[in-house]
């Protein structure tokens, strides 16, 4: 079996759930997380003062699938979820 940890932007969660449902993923665990990668956060201006926001909201989705399902599922996720911008997320694959 393969465990997939998929880290995405919160607004892409419904799209990912639809992909997982179509692929017959048995169970899904969803966690709200905060972090940053290559984009290193962003700057905001509040009441005239500029400040840096390092930790950005993300969603981590974990599921365990059959090895024959894992590779096509990853390809479908990358095709449909990816926008090409920094912060799209990551997919980690573990042997279970």
LINTABEL-V505733 format. One record per backbone hydrogen bond with DSSP energy under -1.0 kcal/mol. NH is the residue of the N-H (numbers start at 1). CO is the residue of the C=O. E is the energy in kcal/mol with one decimal. If there is no record, write none. Layout:
# LINTABEL-V505733
nh-><NH/NH>
co-><CO/CO>
e-><E/E>
This chain:
# LINTABEL-V505733
nh-><2/3/4/5/6/7/8/12/13/16/17/18/19/20/21/22/23/24/25/29/31/33/35/40/42/44/46/49/51/53/56/58/59/60/61/62/63/65/69/70/73/74/75/76/77/78/79/80/81/82/88/90/92/94/96>
co-><65/94/63/92/61/90/59/9/10/12/13/14/15/16/17/18/19/21/20/62/60/58/56/37/53/51/49/46/44/42/35/33/8/31/6/29/4/2/66/66/69/70/71/72/73/74/75/76/77/78/85/7/5/3/1>
e-><-3.0/-2.9/-3.1/-2.7/-3.1/-3.1/-2.6/-1.9/-1.5/-2.1/-2.8/-1.9/-1.8/-2.6/-2.5/-2.1/-1.4/-1.2/-2.2/-2.5/-2.7/-2.4/-2.1/-1.1/-2.1/-3.0/-2.8/-1.9/-2.9/-3.5/-2.5/-2.9/-2.4/-3.1/-3.0/-3.0/-1.9/-2.8/-1.4/-1.5/-2.0/-2.5/-2.2/-2.2/-2.4/-2.6/-2.3/-2.2/-2.7/-1.2/-1.1/-1.3/-2.9/-2.5/-2.7>
